[in-house]
């Protein structure tokens, strides 16, 4: 298992995934909203408001979260077998 797969598995266990539905760009804000029990539009608004507090931070944060947060697996897809 690669380090990226380990990170993806860890985040998926914590419920931090990019959902298949409700995406605007990559699903980062929708995934954060789902994880913390917020409406996706509120998460998007907070993300934009943070831009005014720390200008340019989203230019770094969003792409990193896009890479680190795993995609939500469709309900019809069987889970991958685990090997020990």
Backbone torsions as a table, in degrees:
resi	resn	phi	psi	omega
1	UNK	NA	132.2	179.9
2	UNK	-80.9	166.4	179.8
3	UNK	-62.8	-37.9	-180.0
4	UNK	-65.8	-38.9	176.8
5	UNK	-64.7	-37.8	178.4
6	UNK	-64.5	-40.8	177.9
7	UNK	-65.1	-46.2	179.0
8	UNK	-59.0	-44.6	179.5
9	UNK	-62.9	-42.0	-180.0
10	UNK	-63.1	-46.3	179.8
11	UNK	-66.7	-38.8	179.2
12	UNK	-64.0	-38.8	177.5
13	UNK	-63.7	-30.8	179.4
14	UNK	-85.4	-1.4	178.9
15	UNK	83.4	16.0	-179.1
16	UNK	-102.3	87.1	-179.6
17	UNK	-130.9	159.8	175.4
18	UNK	-89.1	112.6	-174.9
19	UNK	-68.5	156.5	178.0
20	UNK	-74.2	-31.1	-179.0
21	UNK	-109.7	154.5	177.6
22	UNK	83.0	13.1	-180.0
23	UNK	-79.4	147.6	169.8
24	UNK	-106.1	-49.5	178.1
25	UNK	-119.1	-75.2	-178.1
26	UNK	-119.3	-6.1	179.0
27	UNK	91.4	9.1	-178.5
28	UNK	-64.6	-51.4	-179.3
29	UNK	-66.5	-37.9	177.6
30	UNK	-63.5	-39.4	178.0
31	UNK	-67.8	-41.9	176.9
32	UNK	-63.9	-42.4	179.4
33	UNK	-62.1	-45.5	180.0
34	UNK	-62.0	-42.5	-177.4
35	UNK	-63.7	-38.5	-175.9
36	UNK	-101.6	9.9	174.4
37	UNK	71.2	34.1	179.4
38	UNK	-110.4	162.8	170.4
39	UNK	-72.4	139.8	-179.1
40	UNK	-57.1	-34.3	179.8
41	UNK	-68.4	-32.6	176.5
42	UNK	-67.5	-41.2	178.3
43	UNK	-63.6	-40.1	178.8
44	UNK	-65.6	-41.6	178.8
45	UNK	-63.4	-43.9	176.8
46	UNK	-61.9	-39.2	178.9
47	UNK	-61.4	-41.8	179.2
48	UNK	-70.7	-39.6	179.0
49	UNK	-63.0	-35.2	177.3
50	UNK	-63.4	-28.7	177.5
51	UNK	-58.5	-35.3	-179.9
52	UNK	-75.4	-27.9	-179.8
53	UNK	-79.7	-46.4	-179.9
54	UNK	-125.2	83.8	-176.0
55	UNK	-57.0	134.0	177.0
56	UNK	86.4	-7.2	-176.8
57	UNK	-64.6	-34.1	-179.0
58	UNK	-68.6	-25.1	177.9
59	UNK	-62.5	-30.5	176.9
60	UNK	-93.7	-43.5	-172.6
61	UNK	-68.5	-47.7	-174.8
62	UNK	-59.8	-51.0	179.7
63	UNK	-62.6	-35.4	178.2
64	UNK	-65.2	-46.4	178.2
65	UNK	-63.8	-35.5	178.0
66	UNK	-59.6	-41.6	-179.8
67	UNK	-76.2	-37.0	-172.9
68	UNK	-82.9	-39.0	-178.3
69	UNK	-74.3	127.0	179.6
70	UNK	-75.5	155.4	172.2
71	UNK	-69.3	144.8	173.3
72	UNK	-70.6	134.3	178.2
73	UNK	-77.0	136.8	176.4
74	UNK	-60.2	151.4	-177.5
75	UNK	-60.6	-30.3	-177.4
76	UNK	-79.7	-13.3	-177.0
77	UNK	-84.2	128.1	178.5
78	UNK	-71.1	146.8	177.9
79	UNK	-66.1	151.4	179.1
80	UNK	-71.2	141.8	178.3
81	UNK	-67.8	143.0	179.2
82	UNK	-100.1	141.4	177.2
83	UNK	-120.0	142.4	179.7
84	UNK	-113.5	NA	NA
